[in-house]
Amino acid sequence: MSNLKKVLWATALLGLAVCAFLAYTIYTAIFTPNTAFKNEVAYVFIPSDATFEKVKEQFRPLLKDLATFEAVAERKGYSSYVKAGKFAIRKGMNNNEIINTLRIGNIPVKVSFNNQDNVAALAQRVAQQIEADSASLIQAMEDATYLLENGFDQEHEITFYLPNTYELFWNTSAEQFRDRMLQEYHRFWNPQRKQKCKELGLHPKEVSTLASIVQKESAKVDERPRVAGVYLNRLKRGMRLQADPTVIYAIKKETGNFDTIIKRVLYRDLEIDSPYNTYKYAGLPPGPVTMPDISSIDAVLNAEQHDYLYFVADISNFGYHKFAKTLVQHNRNKVQYVRWLNQQSIRR
């Protein structure tokens, strides 16, 4: 009987030792720091189609022990439910913390774009910052049914993308990006801005079109309200806008080469037969000649009240313009500018 007790005690002690070892092993696998990088944080981008095998490949150089990471991932159900996104893995994290981060720690990225001339250029810029590629972005942006349902056409498709910095998840799809930008567009065109449009007798899309011209004419934000005032004065008088940026856009649109650099509009360019040529056709062009930014749109909505009808680049104050109320005064200003162009050998 005493021998039996000894056997039972020995078995019990062995069982406890095994349990203790297993508990220690599990505890170590879950809670021991398991990062192998020296930086304070490592950012991991997991694509929407990623499998757990692909995740392991990404983590292989970041972890001390990939096997324990895999074991904890399986235990917590992550291996069969991988989530896409951008994740911050911090130095000294244990497997439990890493898996929890991968499950709920998708962090946003800042997506910025400026004044792109067309949808293709915008798509290329955005594709560098989120998972969606440029082809899928172009397809989503140019979806004719989507545009029609939201009151847009292809001539105005660029207008609901407002240059700014936005917070989005890296794994945002092309459609989600487009939808978010439309929300931002409607948020921007609040009742106050719409009322100002009404006072000008223009639709928001027309304001954006005029703003695109103003933006191309002047890089100086503080001058844009004055430039906008010139064009509004011309519209009120039924004068043609005669805006060089519209002619340049017409040339680029006709050739299909939007990378062309044109520094000087020639007299022969003014004869191009395009609805965007505001030397040839009265009123606003069919759509914007670039993506107008917020400062340009607000410059139109808050245009300076004056009697100027003309302006030309001021060679004594580069970046700004000389404004004139009469054609005689404008021609005097223009002579100086043309002389300067010739001196600089700017032929095109």
ABEGO torsion letter per residue (X at the ends): XAAAAAAAAAAAAAAAAAAAAAAAAAAAAAABBABABABABBBBBBBAABBAAAAAAAAAAABABAAAAAAAAAAAGAAABBBBEBBBBBBGBBAAAAAAAAAAABBBBBBBBBBBABAAAAAAAAAAABABBAAAAAAAAABAAAAAAAGBBAAAAAAABBBBBBBBBAABBAAAAAAAAAAAAAAABBAAAAAAAAAAGBBAAAAAAAAAAAAAABABAAAAAAAAAAAAAAAAAGBBAGBAAAAAAAAAAAAGBAABBBABBBAAAAABBBAABAAABBEBBABBABBBBAAAAAAAAABBBBABABBBBBAABBGBBBBBABAAAAAAAAAAAAAAAAAAGBAX
